[in-house]
Amino acid sequence: MAKLTSKPLAQEAARTGVMVAMRAEGPILCPFFARCDGVVVFSADGAIETFPAGPASGERSICDVITESGIERLVCGFIAEPYRALLRARGVDVRLGSCREAIAALAARFDTLPSA
């Protein structure tokens, strides 16, 4: 996955990951947890990193990708209870977002999103 550019988030923001599907016009929030192309991470210092899901990712292996990314917060379109529980046990706050919003906007307003 290529590096992305965006406006920096507030300095006090934690590292926030967004589950994405890659499209020609850029990444969008992926509506299917296990079918995502990867995780875009918006760091507290404004840096943006990407973590590809990999060609054979299932729901368990994507949980490992999320954990290895070092995020504390995750936005996704959908997540099944067993995987939500696994990520919470690993210290990740999981929220649900709308696929109609830009991923940077979702990351910026994480605290207003509903808990998964």
Contacts in CASP RR format, 6 or more apart in sequence:
PFRMAT RR
TARGET T0000
AUTHOR 0000-0000-0000
METHOD contacts of the structure
MODEL  1
MAKLTSKPLAQEAARTGVMVAMRAEGPILCPFFARCDGVVVFSADGAIET
FPAGPASGERSICDVITESGIERLVCGFIAEPYRALLRARGVDVRLGSCR
EAIAALAARFDTLPSA
1 22 0 8 1.000
1 37 0 8 1.000
1 38 0 8 1.000
1 50 0 8 1.000
1 51 0 8 1.000
1 52 0 8 1.000
2 50 0 8 1.000
3 48 0 8 1.000
3 49 0 8 1.000
3 50 0 8 1.000
4 26 0 8 1.000
4 27 0 8 1.000
4 40 0 8 1.000
4 48 0 8 1.000
4 50 0 8 1.000
5 48 0 8 1.000
6 42 0 8 1.000
6 48 0 8 1.000
6 104 0 8 1.000
7 104 0 8 1.000
8 45 0 8 1.000
8 46 0 8 1.000
9 16 0 8 1.000
9 42 0 8 1.000
9 44 0 8 1.000
9 46 0 8 1.000
9 104 0 8 1.000
9 107 0 8 1.000
9 108 0 8 1.000
10 108 0 8 1.000
11 44 0 8 1.000
11 45 0 8 1.000
12 44 0 8 1.000
13 42 0 8 1.000
13 44 0 8 1.000
13 107 0 8 1.000
13 108 0 8 1.000
13 110 0 8 1.000
14 44 0 8 1.000
14 71 0 8 1.000
14 72 0 8 1.000
14 73 0 8 1.000
15 41 0 8 1.000
15 42 0 8 1.000
15 43 0 8 1.000
15 44 0 8 1.000
15 69 0 8 1.000
15 70 0 8 1.000
15 71 0 8 1.000
15 72 0 8 1.000
15 73 0 8 1.000
16 41 0 8 1.000
16 42 0 8 1.000
16 71 0 8 1.000
16 72 0 8 1.000
16 73 0 8 1.000
16 74 0 8 1.000
16 75 0 8 1.000
16 107 0 8 1.000
16 110 0 8 1.000
17 39 0 8 1.000
17 40 0 8 1.000
17 41 0 8 1.000
17 42 0 8 1.000
17 66 0 8 1.000
17 69 0 8 1.000
17 71 0 8 1.000
17 73 0 8 1.000
17 74 0 8 1.000
17 75 0 8 1.000
17 107 0 8 1.000
18 27 0 8 1.000
18 29 0 8 1.000
18 39 0 8 1.000
18 40 0 8 1.000
18 41 0 8 1.000
18 42 0 8 1.000
18 74 0 8 1.000
18 75 0 8 1.000
18 76 0 8 1.000
18 103 0 8 1.000
18 106 0 8 1.000
18 107 0 8 1.000
19 29 0 8 1.000
19 30 0 8 1.000
19 33 0 8 1.000
19 36 0 8 1.000
19 38 0 8 1.000
19 39 0 8 1.000
19 74 0 8 1.000
19 75 0 8 1.000
19 76 0 8 1.000
19 77 0 8 1.000
20 27 0 8 1.000
20 28 0 8 1.000
20 29 0 8 1.000
20 30 0 8 1.000
20 36 0 8 1.000
20 37 0 8 1.000
20 38 0 8 1.000
20 39 0 8 1.000
20 40 0 8 1.000
20 103 0 8 1.000
21 27 0 8 1.000
21 28 0 8 1.000
21 29 0 8 1.000
21 30 0 8 1.000
21 31 0 8 1.000
21 35 0 8 1.000
21 36 0 8 1.000
21 37 0 8 1.000
22 37 0 8 1.000
27 37 0 8 1.000
27 40 0 8 1.000
27 103 0 8 1.000
28 99 0 8 1.000
28 103 0 8 1.000
29 75 0 8 1.000
29 76 0 8 1.000
29 77 0 8 1.000
29 97 0 8 1.000
29 98 0 8 1.000
29 99 0 8 1.000
29 101 0 8 1.000
29 103 0 8 1.000
29 106 0 8 1.000
30 36 0 8 1.000
30 37 0 8 1.000
30 38 0 8 1.000
30 76 0 8 1.000
30 77 0 8 1.000
30 99 0 8 1.000
31 77 0 8 1.000
31 78 0 8 1.000
31 99 0 8 1.000
32 77 0 8 1.000
32 78 0 8 1.000
33 59 0 8 1.000
33 62 0 8 1.000
33 76 0 8 1.000
33 77 0 8 1.000
33 78 0 8 1.000
33 79 0 8 1.000
33 80 0 8 1.000
33 83 0 8 1.000
34 57 0 8 1.000
34 58 0 8 1.000
34 59 0 8 1.000
34 62 0 8 1.000
36 53 0 8 1.000
36 57 0 8 1.000
36 62 0 8 1.000
36 76 0 8 1.000
37 52 0 8 1.000
37 53 0 8 1.000
38 50 0 8 1.000
38 51 0 8 1.000
38 52 0 8 1.000
38 53 0 8 1.000
38 54 0 8 1.000
38 62 0 8 1.000
38 65 0 8 1.000
39 50 0 8 1.000
39 51 0 8 1.000
39 53 0 8 1.000
39 65 0 8 1.000
39 66 0 8 1.000
39 69 0 8 1.000
39 71 0 8 1.000
39 74 0 8 1.000
40 48 0 8 1.000
40 49 0 8 1.000
40 50 0 8 1.000
40 51 0 8 1.000
40 103 0 8 1.000
41 48 0 8 1.000
41 49 0 8 1.000
41 50 0 8 1.000
41 51 0 8 1.000
41 69 0 8 1.000
41 70 0 8 1.000
41 71 0 8 1.000
42 48 0 8 1.000
42 104 0 8 1.000
42 107 0 8 1.000
42 108 0 8 1.000
43 49 0 8 1.000
49 69 0 8 1.000
51 65 0 8 1.000
51 66 0 8 1.000
51 68 0 8 1.000
51 69 0 8 1.000
52 65 0 8 1.000
53 61 0 8 1.000
53 62 0 8 1.000
53 65 0 8 1.000
54 61 0 8 1.000
54 65 0 8 1.000
57 65 0 8 1.000
59 80 0 8 1.000
59 83 0 8 1.000
60 83 0 8 1.000
63 83 0 8 1.000
63 86 0 8 1.000
63 87 0 8 1.000
63 90 0 8 1.000
66 74 0 8 1.000
66 87 0 8 1.000
66 92 0 8 1.000
67 87 0 8 1.000
67 90 0 8 1.000
67 92 0 8 1.000
71 92 0 8 1.000
72 91 0 8 1.000
72 92 0 8 1.000
72 93 0 8 1.000
73 92 0 8 1.000
73 93 0 8 1.000
73 94 0 8 1.000
73 95 0 8 1.000
73 110 0 8 1.000
74 87 0 8 1.000
74 92 0 8 1.000
74 93 0 8 1.000
74 94 0 8 1.000
74 95 0 8 1.000
75 95 0 8 1.000
75 96 0 8 1.000
75 97 0 8 1.000
75 103 0 8 1.000
75 106 0 8 1.000
75 107 0 8 1.000
75 110 0 8 1.000
75 113 0 8 1.000
76 94 0 8 1.000
76 95 0 8 1.000
76 96 0 8 1.000
76 97 0 8 1.000
76 116 0 8 1.000
77 96 0 8 1.000
77 97 0 8 1.000
77 98 0 8 1.000
77 99 0 8 1.000
78 96 0 8 1.000
79 87 0 8 1.000
79 94 0 8 1.000
79 96 0 8 1.000
79 116 0 8 1.000
84 94 0 8 1.000
84 116 0 8 1.000
87 94 0 8 1.000
88 94 0 8 1.000
93 115 0 8 1.000
94 115 0 8 1.000
94 116 0 8 1.000
95 110 0 8 1.000
95 113 0 8 1.000
95 114 0 8 1.000
95 115 0 8 1.000
95 116 0 8 1.000
96 113 0 8 1.000
96 114 0 8 1.000
96 115 0 8 1.000
96 116 0 8 1.000
97 106 0 8 1.000
97 113 0 8 1.000
97 114 0 8 1.000
98 106 0 8 1.000
106 113 0 8 1.000
END
